[in-house]
């Protein structure tokens, strides 16, 4: 009968094979769903408002408005549009491929109050303003579309747009009358239409009362007179009619879409609008792909150089990790955004962490002889550190998902999937490959091939130096406090340059076909009527213009001014419009997300460790956050939602590194409570420092590749993470560990209760200590 140990690799291998097979299937059969920032298009966020007639903009009204907008967008002919409700009173509209948001925003955002009125007479144009505001469905005077300088007196509305069943643009190719709109009515609206047209048909030819006015948003779009074929009192039966006028094909289709969509139950307002050119998205994908390949290649070569055969197997597992995480992304239908793509690339560097933890523990366990035992113990003893460190990153990613919006939410999804996939890759795939390798005869005869038989250069050097880090707590904490003060000085002196997402306003990035320096562009924008606009160079041949308020027509005026100033053909590469109320809300959510991240990490660490360890880890984490924010303040770099994503990732990364050291210190203290805590802390740091260095190098390779090759859109993201990762590695050793030792010295843990006599514990305490 096969033993339990022989069955374990078999089931693990079957699981690994199944995971890889399913991942390969989804990766080959399901295309990735790209966000608008990668494929180009326009996103419009609409917010419903309370109507003037007392209609409340609640969730039910927003749902009805969503359905009306969906019909309008479908009529625009946009490929794969997306409409979804966000919160109680917001609607997010995504229009792939639409580069000019003016027409789309005007069409889908119009209130479109459609009414049908009898005409009671004519009036002079000057009477229009005085008699116009008698109520949406009351009597009014509106300009006659067929006679300039004349207005029509209208009676109360006989029916409104709710009675419209369908509307479509029709071209009269035989009669030559051009475009018209065919309208079909439903239910009781058919009788109302017949009554309205029947009464009009009773008037004499030439009498204005023979006409029926169709009013859309306080404008008479058509006022046709009844033909002689329409009988007095009978009207137009059958529930269908034709709206004629001087329409071209575009006007007819837009009007048909508005009539078919009907009236929005409540008014809507554009609170956010973003447009991304397709070229920018394609460049971002290409740059991120290059960074991913280069980062994975450098990380793989580094791991192979350190861990030899096992490093090569870990590199294969990393490649399979990329396959698994990508397949999970497309299988779940998640949208891949630009920050999400960066998170996908970043997770490759972080995925090596679990492998390094296992290999370093296996190196410690190796005492000569067989390889299977040390490798098995390495996986077993590294398990708790792997779980704890990944949970801290998942907490940060989860907060991004719940509190962020748009592309940053996608980053949270990608990072979460990456963390889960990395655990599967390391604990299942890498273990299957490693178990298979150490069973081979040539490997058993040459254990040095695996990389486990040597102590490693970093570990050997540290063993010779034996630095006493925890015994100089005041020195390290004083240096950390000085750096924090420097960061706070940057925030106080230079201030933070909040992006338009947090302040409201508009940021437009233009690509010019001819070189145009910032001074000339600034003068052109000022002459166009925007002297307070902030104009800066962006990239190689680009300019960015930032203003507080800017309409779509004003944005077009700036583009024309830049073209006339010598920029040649000027195209919009990126356009972001954030309303002031939304900017304030996003800023509050960012602060809330950061506060909750700190609280969540403190709570989790307090559960897994003593409160002294948790407090030390959180202080080190806050230090890392302040250092990154202070760096951006001194550099004058923008603080936006992508920076927030980087900051929350820094939180997860910082705690990740600290947890590994504290996990080792906890195990060593359980095994030997008589040893002084500073001595144990130094030993824990020395034993985990090789892991810190090797994991940090893996992440740094990817981040440097992103910073160099990722393009302008990912530079700030990469710089923030580079600074945060470097600070996180240093803060663990220089802040978290010394502070934990100091807190434990002031508030020592209670001594464990002695075991009762005669208690059978199995192995002796000495043996247990040696195994800890």
N, C-alpha and C positions, 0 to 999 in steps of 0.2 A: 504493500500500500504506500503510495507516495506520501512523503512528509509534508507538513504545513509549509516549511520553508521552500520546498520545491514547487508547490502550487502557487505561492505568492507571485513569483516573477511571471508565471503564465497568465494569470488574470490581469496583471498590470500591463503586460504586453498586448493583450487583447483590447484593453481599454485604450491604450495609446494608439493602436492600429485603427480602432473605430473612430477615435477623435480626429486623427489625421485624414482618414477616408471621408468622413462627413465634411470636414473643413474643405478638402479638395473639391468635393462635389459642389458646395455652395460657392466657392471662389471661382469655379469655372462656368457655372450656370447662372449666377445672379450678378447683374451689374451693380456697381456701387451707386448709391443715391447721393449725388453731389449737391452741396449747398450752393446758394446763389453767388457766394463769394468765390466759388471755384469755377462755376460754369457761366457766370454772368447773368444779369437780369436785375429786376427791381423788386424790392420788398417794401410794402406800405403797411404801416400799423395804424388802424383807425380806432377811434374811441367814440363810443356812443354817448350822446348827451341827452339830458331831459328835453323833451319837446316843448314848444311854446304853448301847446294846448293842454299841458299837464301830463303828457305821456312820460312814464318813468323809464329811464335807461337801465332796466334791471337785466338779469341774465336771460329771461324769456324774450324781452324785446331785442336783445343782442342776437339771440338765436334766430329770430325772424329776420333781422337785418342781414345776418350771415347768408340765409337762403336767397334773399333778394340780390345780394352782391354776387353770389355764386352764379345766378342766371346772367347777370351783366357780364361777368368775366368770361363765362362760357361763350357768350355772344361776340366777345372781342376776338376770338379765334387764337388765343395764346396756347401754345403747346404745354401740356402738363402743368396747368396752374394749380396752386395750393392755397386753400382758405381754411383757417382754423381759428377757433375762439381762444383767446388768451385771458384768463381771469374772468371776472364777471362782466366787463363791459369793453373788452378790446378784441379786435379782429385783425389777424395777421394775414395779409394777402401777398403771395409770392408769384411773380410773373417772370418765368425764365425767358431770356432773350430780349426782353423789353428794355431798351437802353434810354429811351426818352420817357421819363415818368409823367410828363405834364399831361398828355392826353389820357393816359390810363387813370391818373389820379382824379382828373376832372370827370371822367366817365363813371367810374365806380363810386366816387364819393359824393356825387350830386344827390340831393334829397329827392328829386324827381317826383314832385307832387303833380300828378296828372289829373286834370278835371275837364269835363265837357260842359259847355255853357250855351244857352240861347243868346243870340245877339238881339238887343232891343233897339239899337240905333247907333249913330255915329257921333263923334265929338271932336273938338279941336285938340291938337296934341298937347296944348298947354294945360288942358283939364286932366291930363293923365296922372300927374303927380298928386293932385288934390283928391282924386277919387279912387286911387289904386288900393289903399289899405283898408277896405271894408271887410276883411276876413278872407280866409282861404277859399270858402265856398259861397261867399256873399256876392252882392253886386259890385262891379268894379269897372274901371275904364283902363284899357290897355292898348298899346300901339297896334295899328292894323298892319300886318306883315305885307299886305298887297298894295298899300298906298302910303307913301312917305308923307309925314306931316299930318296924318289923320289917325284917330283912335276909334275903338269900338266900345260901345256901352254893352256890358255883359250882364245877364241875369244870373241868379244863383245857380250853382252847379247842379246839373241833372243827374250825373253819375261821376264816379272817379275811377282811378286806375285799378282799384281792386276788382272791378268787373271785367278787366281785360284778360282773356284766356290765352291769346297768342298774338304775336306781331312779327312780321318779317318784311325785309326790303324786297321789292319786286321791280324788275326792269320791264317797261313796256316797249319791247323791241319792234312790235308791229305797228302800233299807233303812233310811236314817236313822241309820246308824252314824257318820256324819261323815267326817272326813279320815283316810286311812291311806296307807301307803307301800308300793307294789308293788315287790318286789325280784326280779330275775332273776339266776340264777347261771350260771357258765360252766364248761365242762370237768369236771375232777374234783371241783369244788366241788358239782356237782349230786349226786353220789353221797355226798359227805360230809354234805350237808344232809339227804338222804334217810335216811342212817344215824342222824344225830342225832335227827331227829324220829321215826323208827321206834322207837328205844330209849325215847324219852319216852312214846310212845303205849302202851307196855306197862305203865306204872304205872297204879294204880287212880285213878278220878276223885277229885279232891280232894287227892291226894298231890302235894306240891310237885315231886316228880321228874317229873310229867307236863308240866312247864313247860320252856321253852327261853328262856334269857336272851340278849338282844342288847345288847352292851356297847359304848358309844362313849366313849372317853376316861375310863375308870374310872367310868362311870355307866351303870346299867341303864336304857336308854331304853324297852325293852319286854320283857316276860316272858310271852308268851302261852302258855296251856295248849292242848294238842293237842285238837282236836275229836274227837268220836266217830267221824267219818268217816275219820280217819287210822288205818290198820291197824297193829297191833303188828308190828314188824320190817320193815315196808315203808316207812313214813314218807311224807313228801310228795315225790312224784316229779315229774319235769318241770322241775325247776330253778327254780321260781317260788314266791313266798310273799307274804303280806300282813303288814306290821307295823302293828298297831293300837295305839291309845292315845288319850289325851285331847289331840289335836292340833288347833290351829286352822290356817287355810290357810297363814299365814306360817311356823309351826313345821314343818308338813309339807313345805313346799317347801325350807326350809333344811336339814332333815334328809335329804331326798332328795338334795340337792346334795352333802352331805358323804358320804353312803353311796356315791353314784355316783363321786365323786372318789376315794374310797378313802383309804388311809393315805399320808401323806407319807413318803418314804424316810428323811428326817432332819428333826429339829425346825427350825422357822424362828422368827426373832425380828424384830420391827418395829424398824428402826434409824432410819427417817425417815418422817415423815408430813406431808403438806401438803394443806391444803384452801383453795380460793379460791372466793368467792361469785361468781355470774354477773354481779351488778351491778358489782362492782369491775372485772372483765374488760371489760365493755362500756364503762365509763367510760374505761378505759385506751385502748381502741381509738379511741374518739371523740376523746379528748384528743390522742393521737398523730397522728391524721388531721388535726386542726386545726393542730397544730404543723408537720406536713409541708407542708400547703398554704401556711401563712403563711411558713414558712422558704423554700420554693421561690419564692414570690412575691417576697419581699424580696431573695433572692439573684439572681433573674432581673432585677429592676429595677436592682439595683446593677451587674450585669454589662453590662446594656444601657446604663446611664449611662456606664460606663467605655469600653466597646468598641463601642458603637453597633450597626451592622448585624450585625457578627460576634458581638456580645454577644447580640443577639436570636436569631441562629441557634444559638448555644451554649445559650440557654435552651430552645429547641425540643429540642435534643439532650439536655438535662437531663431534660425531660419524657419523652423516649423512653428515657433511661437508667432512669427509674423503672419504665417498662413492661417493659424487658428484665430488670432484676433481679428484679422481682416474678414475671415469667413463669418465670425460671430457678428461683425458689424453689418455685413450685407444680409445675413439671414434674419436679423432683427429688424431690417428696414431702417436702420438709423441713418441720419443724414451726416455725411462727411463734410465738415467745414474746414476753413483754413486753420484756425486754432486746433480743431480736432485732428487735422493732418499732422500738425506739429506735435500734438500729444501722442499720436501713433508712433511717430519717429522717436520721440523722447522715451516712450515706454520700452523701446528696443534696448536702449542703454540701461534702463532700470531693471529690465528682465534678467540681466546677468547677475543681479544681486543674490537671488536665491541659490544659484549655482555656486557662486563664490562662498556663500555661507556654508554650504554643504562640504565643499572641497577643503575649506580651511579647517572645519571640524574633523574631517577625515584625516587630514594631515596630522592633527594633534593625536588622533587615536592610533595612528600607525606606529607600531613598535618593532617592525620587522616581521617577516613571515608572510601570512596570507593577506590578501587585499579585500576580500569580501566582507570580513568582519569590520574593519575600520570604515569602509564605505557605508555599510548598513548603519553603523553607529553614527556616522556623520549625518546621514539623512534624519535619523531619529532625534539626535540631540539638537539639530538646527531647526527642527520643525516649529517649536514655539516661537523662536525669533522670527522665522519666516512669516508665520501667521500674524504675530503682533505688528511687525513692520508693515505688512501689506494692509492690515486693517486701518492703520493710521492714514495711509494714502487713500484708501477707499472713503474714509470719513471726509477728507478734503474734496475728493471727486464728487461725492454725494451732495455736498453743499453747493458745489458749482451747478449741479443738475437742478436742484430745487430753487436756487435763488438767482441764478444767472439767466440771461435771455439770449436768444439767437445763437450765433456761432460759439459763444463761450459755453453755452449749455451742451453743444456738441462736443466740446473739449472734455467736459465732465464725463459724458457717455464713453468717449473713446478711451480716456484714461482708466475708467472703471473696467471696461472690457479688457484693456491691456494688462491691468493688474491681475485679474482673474485668469487670463490666458497665460501669464507668466508663471503662476502657481502650477497650472496644469503642465506647462512645459518643463518646469524644473522638477516637480515632485513625481511626475509620471513619465514623460518622454525621456528626460535626461537620465532618470533612474533606470529605465529599461535598457537604454543604450550602455550605461555604465556597468550594469549587472552583466550584460552580455559580453562586454569587453574584458572584464576581470576574470571571466571564466575561461578565456582562451589560453591555451598553453604557452604561446610565446609571451603573452603579457604576464602570466604568473611567474615565468622564469626571469623576466626583466621588469621588476616592479618600478624601476626608475622611469620607465616609459610613461607611466600613468601620471606622474607629477605628484603622487602622494608620498613617495619615499623620501623626498627632500623637505627640509624645513622652509625653504623659500628664502630669497635674499632679504626681503623686508623683515621677516621674522628673525633671521639670524643676526642682522644688524641691530635690531631692537634688543635681542637677548644680550648682546655685548654691551650696549649703551646703558640699558636699564634706567631710563629717565624716571625721575620721581615727580610726576605731574601733580598728583593729588596732594602731595605734601607742600606744594606752593600755591595753595588755593587763593590766598590774598593777592599774589602777584598776577595770576591769570584773571581773576575776577576784576582786579583794578584795570588791567589792559582792556578787558571786554567793556567795562563801564566807560572808558575813555573813547572807544570806538562808537558806542551808542550816543555819547554826548556829541561827537562829531557829526553823526547822522542827524541828530535832533537840531543841531546848529544849521545844517543844510536845509532842513524843513522850515526852520524859523526864518532864516535869512533869505534864501532863494524862493521858498514856497513851492507848492506842487502845481504843475501845469496840468490841470484836469482837462481831459478830452471833452469833446462835444457831447459824448454819451452821458457825462456826469454834470455838465453845466447847461446843456441845451445850446442850440445854434446849428450852424451848418458848416460842414467841411467838405470841400470839393477838390479833388486831385485831377489836374489836367495833364495830358500828354501833348507836347508840342512837336510839330514836324521840323521846326527850325529853332536853333538855340535862342533862348530869351532869358536874360538875367533877371534876378529878383527885383532890382531897383527899377528897371524899365517896366516890369510887370506890375510893381506896386504903384507906380505913377499912373499906368493905364487903368488899373482898377479904381484908383482914387478919382480919376477924371470921369469914370463911368458912374460916379455917384456914391462910392463906398470908401470914403477916406479912412474909416476905422477898421477896415478889413486887414487881417494879418496875412501877408503874402510871403511864402517861403519856397525855396527850391526843394524839390522832392525827387530823389533818384537822379538818373543821368540827364534826362530830357523832360523833366516834369516840374510842375508848380502846384502848390497847395494854397487854397484861399479859404480862410476861416472867418466867419462873420457871426454876429448874434442872431439876426433874423434875415432870411433871404428866401424870396418866393422863387418858383420855377422860372417865371419870366425874367426875374432879376438875375438868376444864375445864367440864363442864356445871354443876357446883356453883358455879363462879365466875360463869358466865353468869346463873344464877338469882339470885345475890347482887347482881349489878349491876342486874338488873331490879327486884328488891325495894327497892333503894336509891333508886329514882326515875328510872331510865333508861328506863322504859316497856318497850316491846318491844325486846329486845336480840338482834341477829343476828350470827353469825360472818362477818366479811368475809374474813379470812385467818387461817390456822392452820398454823404450822410447828413440827414436832417433829423434832429432830435428836438422835440418841443420842450420848453422849460419845465413843465410839470413832470414829464417823463424823465428828464435829466435829473431832477431832484429826487424822484422815486428810485432811479437806478443808483444814485449816490448813497441813499439810505440803505438800499439792499446790499450794496457792497460793504458798507460798515457793519451791517447786521451779519453778513456772511463771515466776515473776518472775526467778529466777536463770537459767533457760534462755533467757528472752527477752533478757536482757542479753548472755549468751554468744553466742546466735545472731546478734544484731545486730553484735557485735564481730567474729565470724567472717566474716560477709558483707561488712562494710565493709572488713575487712582484705584480702579478695580483690579488691574493686572499687577500693580506694584504698590508699595507704600506711598502715602501722600507726599512724603519728602522727595522721593524719586520723581513723582509726577510733577510736583512744583518745580523742581530743577529742570526737567525736560521742557516744561512750558516756558519758563524764563528764557532758556536758550533759544527756543523757537521764536518768542517775541523779539529777542535780540536780533535774530536773523532777518525777521520781517522789517524791523526798523532800519537795519543796515541797507537792505535793498531799497527801501523807500527813500532813505537819505541819499543813497547813490544817485537815484533818479532825480532827486531834487537838485543836487549839485550839478548834474549833467544837463538839467533842463529838459529831460525827456518827458513825453506825455504820459499821464496816468489815465488809462482807459480800461475797458472791460478785458482786453487781452492781457494787460498788465495784472489785473485782478486774478485772472486764471493762472498766470505765472506765480503770483504771490501765494495763492492757496496751494499750488504744487510745491512751493518752497516749504510751506508748513508741513505738508506730508513728508517731504524728503528729509527735513531736519529732524522730525520726531522719529522717522524710520531709522536713521543712523543712531540716535540716542538709545532707542529701544534695544538695539542689538547689544550695545555695551551694557546696559542695565540688566538685560536678560542673562548675560554671562556673569555679571557681578552677583546677581541674585543666586544663581546656581553655586558659585564659589562660596558665598557666605553660608548657604545651607550646609555645605560640606565641611566647612571649618569656621565655626563661630568664635573660636578662640583667637584667630588672627586679627590684627588691627585692621580696621576698615580702610584706612588710606593705603595700606599695603595691598589689600585685596583689590582696591580700585585701580591701582597702578597695574597690577597683574591683569585685570580684566581689560584695561585699555591696550596693553601690550599684546594680548592674545587676539583682540578683535581689530587692531589697527591694520594688519594686512588686508583684512576684508574691507575696511573703510577705504584704503588706498586703491585696491583693485576695483571695487565697485565704483568709486568716484571717478577713476580713470575711464571706465566704460561709459558712464554718463557724460563725462567731459568731452570725449571723442565725438559723441553725437551732437552735443550742444555747440561745440566749436564748428562742426560741419553745418549746423543750422544757421549759426551766426554768419558764416562766410558765404554759404551757398543758398541760404533760404530766402534771399531777397529782402527788400526794404520792409515788407509787411511783417516779417518774422524776426528782424534784427533786435528790436526792443524786447520781444518775448525771450529770445535766446540770451541776451545780455542779463536780463533779470534772473533767469534760471542759472546762468553761469555764476553770477554773484551769489545767489542763494545757495547753490550746491557747495561752493567753496566755503561760504560762511557756515553752512551746516556741518561740514566735516570738522571745521575748527572749533565750533561752539560746543560740540559734543565733548571734546577733550578738554577744552579750556574753560568752559562755563558749566555745562550740565554736570559733569563728574565732580569737579571741585565743590560746586554748590550742594550736590547731593551729600557729599562727605561732610560738609559743614552743617547741613540741616540734621543729618543723622547723629552728628556729635552732640547737637543741642537737644534733639528729641529722639533718643535711641529707641529702637524697637524693643518691646517687652521680651524677656527671656522665655523660651519655649518651656512648657510645663514638662516636668520629668515623667518618664514613662513608669507605670506601676511595675513592681517587681514581678518577675515570672512571665512578663509579656514576651511572647515569641515573635521576634521581628524578622526572622530569616537571616540574611547576611549580616555580618558584624558592621558596627558603625564605621570602622576603619575601611572596610571594603566599600561601603556605600560612599564614603568620602572620596576614595580613590576613583570611583566611577563618576562622581559629580563633575 
